Amino acid sequence: MVSLLVSRSCELNLCDREFRTPLIKAVQLRQETCATILLKNGANPNITDLYGRTAVHYAVYNEDTSMIEKLLFFGADIEECSKV
């Protein structure tokens, strides 16, 4: 589904009511393939949600080192602090 949306040039950085992007949701749900597709197609890894957390925060919470590495490779800011 994500590949289809990407192929149709859909906006990848839209947010839900909690300002969570598709990338943040993919990382939260441990969907690395989905997150990788989003990152390779320009999803911004530094957008913060309602709680001031980025995708990296959720990858760290999940102890998902592979996803952390991928997010950093695609420009995630390791210095970003949550606001809560």
Residue pairs with C-beta under 8 A, 6 or more apart in sequence:
2 22
2 26
2 34
2 37
2 38
3 37
5 12
6 12
6 37
6 38
6 41
12 21
12 22
12 23
12 38
12 41
12 42
12 43
12 44
13 21
13 23
13 43
13 44
13 47
14 21
14 22
15 21
15 47
15 49
16 25
18 49
18 50
18 51
19 47
19 48
19 49
19 50
20 28
20 49
20 50
21 43
21 44
21 47
21 49
21 55
22 34
22 38
22 43
23 35
23 38
23 39
23 43
23 44
23 45
23 47
23 55
24 47
24 49
24 53
24 54
24 55
24 58
26 32
26 34
26 35
26 38
27 35
27 55
27 58
27 59
27 62
27 64
27 67
27 71
28 58
28 62
30 62
30 64
30 67
32 64
32 66
32 67
32 70
35 55
35 67
35 70
35 71
36 70
39 45
39 70
39 71
39 74
40 74
45 54
45 55
45 56
45 71
45 74
45 75
45 76
45 77
46 54
46 75
46 76
46 77
46 80
47 54
47 55
48 54
48 80
48 82
48 83
51 82
51 83
51 84
52 81
52 82
52 83
52 84
53 82
53 84
54 76
54 77
54 80
55 67
55 71
55 76
56 68
56 71
56 72
56 76
56 77
56 78
56 80
57 80
57 82
59 67
59 68
59 71
60 68
72 78
